[in-house]
Amino acid sequence: MKTPVLLICVCSLLCSADAFAEAIPEDVRDQAASLRDAAMQDTMAYELVASLTQEVGPRLAGSPGDKAAVAWAIAKLESLGFERVHADEVEVPHWDRGTLDVRITSPYEQALVATSLGGSWGTAQTGIDAEVVRVASLAELRALSSEDLAGRIAFVDHVMERHKTGAGYGPSSRIRGCGHVVAAERGAVATVIRSAGTSSHRFPHTGSMLRERKPGKIPAIALSNADADILAYAVNSGEPVSLRMHSTARFLSNEMSANVVGEVKGQGALADELVILAAHLDSWDLGTGAIDDGTGVAIVTTAAKMIMDLDEAPRRTLRVILYANEEFGLSGARSYAEHHAHKIDKHTIGMEADFGPGRVWQLSSRVADDALDIIDELHELLIPIGVERGDNKAGGGADIGPLRRMGMPVFGLRQDGSEYFDYHHTADDTLDKVDRDDLNQNVAAYVTAAYVAANIERDFGRLPPDDSQYSCAAEFD
Amino acid sequence: MKTPVLLICVCSLLCSADAFAEAIPEDVRDQAASLRDAAMQDTMAYELVASLTQEVGPRLAGSPGDKAAVAWAIAKLESLGFERVHADEVEVPHWDRGTLDVRITSPYEQALVATSLGGSWGTAQTGIDAEVVRVASLAELRALSSEDLAGRIAFVDHVMERHKTGAGYGPSSRIRGCGHVVAAERGAVATVIRSAGTSSHRFPHTGSMLRERKPGKIPAIALSNADADILAYAVNSGEPVSLRMHSTARFLSNEMSANVVGEVKGQGALADELVILAAHLDSWDLGTGAIDDGTGVAIVTTAAKMIMDLDEAPRRTLRVILYANEEFGLSGARSYAEHHAHKIDKHTIGMEADFGPGRVWQLSSRVADDALDIIDELHELLIPIGVERGDNKAGGGADIGPLRRMGMPVFGLRQDGSEYFDYHHTADDTLDKVDRDDLNQNVAAYVTAAYVAANIERDFGRLPPDDSQYSCAAEFD
């Protein structure tokens, strides 16, 4: 039995070596590996995220910081030598958090640390005084009637689970997105949620809520985990608990922002085909947007710059897109997709970095089945930096989502999100949360993938169209 | 050579066994060990700190929360069965933090997360706009002249070191206490310090500053570590950096607060001698005062309650003192010492818990030399719960400091402060930072020490008087 097994092994090795040579030619493979190894040593990525966070800081769509970020990005891409650097104007909403005061008034007084969810309505000048009804999930909230909730404040007290993939964020962000809609349908006057985050520090977590006009016009706020504990303690005492709430959150007039774009031009027959490197330039207003998405901006810009600095231009064009207003409605992503729909077939593949500075631990993809051998070979190149092989169901990211749904294949370079939701969407999203070595490993993964995608003859096929939509209806829970 | 060594060992064992039997009688030792072991299983301490933090929360001297805390403590000590429960009224200052807005205005705009130091003056209505001068230490600040600082803002950018003993807090809290005095002497218009804390989260650290009337009347604020990084980044860019600052911090009229006292009465000839168990009831206004000093309140109250619940009353009286306004001038400690000076000789020994919920890792003391054998034997009782033997130079704690300086001996049950300054004096001082098992270990240490002190025949002698005073003069740096 020994000999046949050995033969099969040898054959298998030879076959895979053959396949390897076929999808990614040796010279491309060698250059990609060399870029990867150089990135692991050190890159300029940390300096980029430091510059964006320390000089610009918070950059919520429509705010002065947003305009400063666009100016910063234009200047930075130009100074780095990108070509066709330009700002594609995008109209964005301008929501203002204003002030928020929330306190338990009965059975005893205590002020709570809270913040408005993005897009929340404010209260009337007189504020809201009402009794609290606590539930532990969206399902429990749906099970209540207007008899339970009319005139009351719904407190959705769901504790987010920590997970490398960020899997706990799904249920928590759905409560954030839809809790107020379900509560308002049942007559509640406000919604209070436990933050959709894993921080054990006293930071409330913001993020967008679905702004359905009917019947959702009630304030929606999030308590930090510690403050949700205080409110839960009061409710568990068995006595009726009342909250007072006053918020000046409101919308101002729409503003102009921009997707900032820069390219590394390809050369030769494939030069009009695009490899999209995406991140978003905006951030929430509470933190300085270091991990969301300063690191993404730094990763994709640095990866493209490293390829720009090679002696030879890539075959395909690398297009870096730093999107406007990802956080509060994907304005830039929608605008780009709309304006480039007629050229969607030239978008060979997209990759997005928008999950913080945690190391890339998995390569997933969504490509045509007959391009999976390229992914396999690309994965071989990423094994030395600790990357596992994932499936072919990658989402790719929020900003390139519209392009993917129009048929563009995507890489999913999945980052370790174990700590991401400790900081994400809070005031604690600051530069000190970024580890330089982890960031360089990200650049290594992105530069490898981008270089291969830009320089192989073959492409990744096209994806079937997908027009799925988000909804707060129960059947989508 | 073998025999003599063996003989010495045997003799040494016998001798120490003899000494052991002498200082702490066997029945006292057995009961103390039994209390210690029971406390390690579980105690009511966690429920106490939960009740204080979740129901009362912030309780800055003079604030409504402070009055609520006094009422809470009276009710709690009475319901637990303490004797002679009473509120010893104490006049306290009432400082109000107000609002604070600080932002870099040049070379670019960025708002910073900051808080006023306790007792800071506010700014004029028009605020302060001035250039920043950065130094890394108090010594560097002292080395500047009024030419360097006049009309400018001093930024003292000292990074606090993490240490089990909290050793890094000395230099950092001295900058907090005296930075504005030194800066004002040189004409500065405000002082900004990096927080005197080790938190890697975005919480500025408050705490009292020395309120010298002349020439110190300038606002003094602290930046979170992340925000101090942002300001340092700007200064390091080489361009002049300007800050705008507006603060409404101010003093209101003094208020009445109280030391809340309860006793477990002794029985027999030693009943008028006191074993003092101290903690402080007030807290800073930013957090809920869980680790500073809710845990202390819980530890000493629980230790006394466990002794109260024994079949036999202690020989000496246990006096639990929950002091008023430790944080902002030791009002309660000074008042108690003044009113009990004539009975100082009846204060046999004091122990204070005011360093969070970290495990007790060392027994130090300050007792007469001829009482050190008691400390040695007490230490033997604490070895099973991980306590090392310390020196005889214990400070004992801030609140019992005045009594110690009048001659009262103290135990120093030193708690592990490795993480204490991550939360201390910040909004992040909340219940979730308290570990139930660690808290029980603290109760175990305190109940052992208190039981022994209350039930042995001998006392701890007296200490020589000490009238040292705090000063911002350079020679005390």
Interface residues (C-beta under 8 A of the other chain):
Chain A: A50 T53 Q54 E55 V56 G57 P58 P64 G65 A68 Y108 E109 Q110 A111 V113 S200 H201 R202 F203 N225 A226 D229 I230 Y233 A234 G287 T288 A427 D428 T430 L431 D432
Chain B: A50 T53 Q54 E55 V56 G57 P58 P64 G65 A68 Y108 E109 Q110 A111 V113 S200 H201 R202 F203 N225 A226 D229 I230 Y233 A234 G287 T288 A427 D428 T430 L431 D432
